[in-house]
């Protein structure tokens, strides 16, 4: 187990290296240039701002590969992700200030999604082809069919038109008012959680049906064990491995998937910061954000892989 963990951690280094290399160069190939955007937003006739001066001030007057090596050097030697080209602030400070908001939103979405998916998925499998099963499957189909951005837009617009009410759109930090903070994040968290629950519920139902047809489950029924024991002790644990894998694949999507939701509900999180940095071609900020997202994805994948041993004692790490 320890050797497996060490190997997986060591794999993170080259993975992150190639990820940052790809992002660092590809973002500079996208149409539009940060220097042109800055020049267009300044009164050139007043202060005689030139492209060359801006490039020198921002350190963009050297080849891209030299910029990359300088960035990597600062990262490994000083844990410095650079400065935002537009705001002049540390990229690390910007990410640290936005990361808790996205994590809080993601945690609410996960809690809501799993609270919906597991009970409905298990019930639909145990009570196959009943009215409850049909209702659960209908809910899953609706959750997959309805886009989160559309639902979020309707939640903001329709109550305002019908009842002169709209969700709070001014972010309040949790340190100032936890209740007001939760009220603001609850609605977008539920919307994200519904999308997560739909896929997870279908997978839970499918795997539970497969496990419930196994011989050892029939033996447990034949011994006269209670339904709760058969379902939760024998069936559920063995059905969760593919479900956990699916959840592990969906969790990183919550970070990137919050872009539109954060914009709709005016949440100053990682998603909104990513959207703003891409629109402004803020290269250091984009690279720093992708580095953090990549680390989160790798950590989640490692946790998911290690959790297999808990759900299935037959799993061995080599």
Residue pairs with C-beta under 8 A, 6 or more apart in sequence:
1 309
1 317
3 317
3 318
4 317
4 318
5 302
5 306
5 317
8 302
8 305
9 302
12 295
12 298
15 294
15 298
16 291
16 294
16 295
16 298
19 290
19 291
19 294
20 72
20 287
20 290
20 291
20 294
21 68
23 286
23 287
23 290
23 291
24 64
24 67
24 68
24 71
24 283
24 287
25 64
25 68
27 278
27 281
27 283
27 286
27 287
28 64
28 283
30 281
32 281
33 281
34 58
34 60
34 85
34 280
34 281
34 282
34 283
35 51
35 54
35 55
35 58
35 60
36 51
37 280
37 281
38 49
38 54
38 85
38 86
39 49
39 51
39 54
42 49
52 61
54 60
55 61
58 85
59 67
59 70
60 67
62 70
71 81
71 82
71 284
71 287
74 80
74 81
74 82
75 81
79 92
80 90
80 92
81 90
81 91
81 92
81 95
81 284
81 287
81 288
81 291
82 90
82 91
82 284
82 287
82 288
83 89
83 90
83 91
83 284
84 90
84 91
84 94
84 277
84 282
84 284
84 285
85 280
85 281
85 282
85 283
85 284
85 285
86 280
86 282
87 94
91 284
91 285
91 288
92 288
94 273
94 285
94 288
95 270
95 273
95 288
95 289
95 292
98 268
98 269
98 270
98 272
98 273
99 269
99 270
99 292
100 174
101 171
101 262
101 267
101 268
101 269
101 270
102 255
102 258
102 262
102 269
102 270
102 271
104 174
104 181
104 185
105 185
105 188
105 189
105 192
105 254
105 258
105 261
105 262
105 267
105 269
106 192
106 251
106 254
106 255
106 258
107 189
108 185
108 186
108 189
108 190
108 192
108 193
109 189
109 190
109 192
109 193
109 196
109 254
110 193
110 196
110 251
110 254
111 189
111 193
112 189
112 190
112 192
112 193
112 194
112 196
112 197
113 192
113 193
113 194
113 195
113 196
113 197
113 200
114 196
114 197
114 200
114 247
115 193
115 197
116 193
116 194
116 197
116 201
117 196
117 197
117 198
117 200
117 201
117 204
118 200
118 201
118 204
120 136
120 139
120 140
120 197
120 201
120 205
121 136
121 200
121 201
121 202
121 203
121 204
121 205
121 208
122 204
122 205
122 208
122 231
122 236
123 132
123 133
123 136
124 132
124 133
124 136
124 137
124 201
124 205
125 204
125 205
125 206
125 208
125 209
125 212
126 208
126 212
126 227
126 231
127 133
128 209
136 201
136 205
137 202
137 205
139 198
139 201
140 197
140 198
140 199
140 201
140 202
141 198
142 198
143 194
143 195
143 197
143 198
143 199
143 201
144 195
144 198
144 199
148 191
148 192
148 194
148 195
148 257
148 260
148 261
149 260
149 261
149 264
151 191
151 194
152 188
152 191
152 260
152 261
152 264
152 265
153 264
155 167
155 187
155 191
156 166
156 167
156 169
156 264
156 265
159 165
159 166
159 167
160 166
167 184
167 187
167 265
168 180
168 183
168 184
169 184
169 265
169 266
170 184
170 266
171 184
171 266
171 267
171 268
172 180
172 181
172 184
173 181
174 181
174 182
184 265
184 267
185 267
187 265
188 261
188 262
188 264
188 265
188 267
191 261
192 254
192 257
192 258
192 261
195 257
196 247
196 250
196 254
199 246
199 250
200 243
200 246
200 247
200 250
203 242
203 243
203 246
204 239
204 243
207 239
207 240
207 242
207 243
208 235
208 236
208 239
210 239
211 217
211 235
211 238
211 239
212 235
214 238
216 234
217 230
217 234
217 235
220 229
220 230
220 234
221 230
237 311
237 312
238 311
238 312
240 311
241 308
241 311
241 312
244 304
244 307
244 308
244 311
245 304
247 304
248 300
248 301
248 303
248 304
251 300
252 293
252 296
252 297
252 300
255 270
255 271
255 293
255 296
256 271
256 274
256 293
257 271
258 267
258 269
258 270
258 271
259 271
259 272
259 274
259 275
260 271
261 267
261 271
262 268
262 269
262 270
262 271
262 272
263 271
263 272
263 275
270 289
270 292
270 293
273 285
273 289
274 286
274 289
276 282
277 285
277 286
277 289
278 286
306 317
308 315
309 315
309 316
309 317
